[in-house]
Amino acid sequence: MTMDFLRPATWAEALEAKAERPGAVPVQGGTDVMVELNFDVRRPDALLDLNRVAALGEWSAEEDGRLRVGAGVTYARLIAELGDRLPGLAQAARTVGSPQIRNRGTVGGNLGAASPAGDGHPPLLAAGAEIEVESAARGVRMIPAEEFYLGVKRSALEPDELIRAFWTRPAGGPQYFSKVGTRNAMVIAVCSFALALHPAERRAGTGIGSAAPTPRRAVAAEEFLAAELDWDTGRLDPGLPRRFGELAAGAASPIDDVRGTAAYRRHAVAVLARRTLTWAWHDLWAAGPHEGPHDGPRGRVRRPGGPVAPGDPGDPEKPRREAG
Amino acid sequence: MNGETDITGADGVPDPVTADLRLSVNGVPRPVTVDTRETLLDTLREHLGLTGAKKGCDHGQCGACTVLVDGRRALSCLTLTVTADDVEIVTVEGLADGDALHPLQAAFIENDALQCGYCTPGQLCSAAGALAEAADGWPSAVTPDLSAPPRLDETEIRERMSGNLCRCGAYPGIVAAVGQVAR
């Protein structure tokens, strides 16, 4: 078995190559694809190396106010360059793999693999991101994140298409990502949850990871928040985060596997949802109830809840190790 | 790329697709012909005689193969050599300045930061990368204040070195050594 190695220098060449060789596996950081190659899980007849396509490594602020982040922007750069505007995604990025992995891996690769456990997915769902894909034959398609994930490691990407970028608005309010794992580095999430408050629209977005065949929104939980959160005074009824957690858990359809049981995951999703809501709401109103919700992201950036050890999800609603 | 897919060797097995590259390793140009499936780790060890980087797990879990690529730490087992022909690679063999040890190497010795030594080349390259990242102001998952330059205390060092495993458990010495150089 041999393997052709395709190295387009431009995006147009990359699209042509993918049209000619739809079976070619795109590779950017290699942190996912290479694991499968090294262990002979996959024998692609061609690899399509996208590292020379400079445009993929760029991000820009677009006219409609959104950020367009190229599929080749690494997690490390996303944290350093966009952490202030995309705090939820940056929190998730800081928990991906290890520092070495974050220096190479990309959200584009996370999307291409479409694993239900990918850390990048829940924040994209919570923020309402869109995925820009393109083919030589049919041009550009914009796919809302919630329509992108079709099944375990299956996405809406056609065989002749490549992921160009994701588009998302800079955070209009507090965002949090939290996940459960045995340690921070080098573990696949047992489950994860992302929350984004959108004060201007008086609603919240959600994303559940690793607790269903695909990353998915907790739609009923979002509707509950839109109806019940008190955006005028900031008062948070203690029962509200708990109910929100229950509804989020109801949106999950987890399985038993080596990392955890379905029952544990459902319980943990409820806890993560409850906590992220409490943190985000407190951030939003920390300046005092009379000031009301902020329109922009907060200046003070709080570190996220971070991964939580399994069996420990009943702790107080406080970001772990926050005080450091 | 000089490979053609359907050439079949005398034994009936297709010849590998190969590529002629000119790598830059530890500041020295290294021309090499590699199978397109080859990882940078295998090229360093098998073709270039640089056996410092170790194959611990071969799937990005252990960090023993960590090298610096354009100054940033990367896992050579997850890097295809064909993608590395336009970057600067530094391995543990390139850290010292002649006979003068890199400060991290000296600190590892001073602090007993190793027992069997198998993970040490990866730990050293990773530590060099971690110090550069901190100097550039990159936060980690445990950085309490994202607006201030990170301070490399024990918690920060442990998190930033979390991509490198040490089965001997020399972590206290490793943390002490990295901390000594960070200060």
Interface residues (C-beta under 8 A of the other chain):
Chain A: M1 T2 M3 D4 F5 R7 V27 G29 G30 T31 M34 V35 L37 N38 F39 D45 L47 D49 N51 A76 I79 A80 G83 R94 T95 G97 S98 P99 Q100 I101 N103 R104 R183 N184 A185 M186 R300 V301 R303 P304 G306 R321 E322 A323 G324
Chain B: M1 G3 T5 P14 D15 P16 V17 A19 T36 R37 T39 D58 H59 G60 Q61 G63 T66 R72 R73 A74 L75 C77 L78 T79 L80 V82 T83 S126 G129 A130 E133 D136 G137 W138 P139 S140 A141 V142 T143 P144 D145 L146 S147 T155 E159 R160 S162 G163 N164
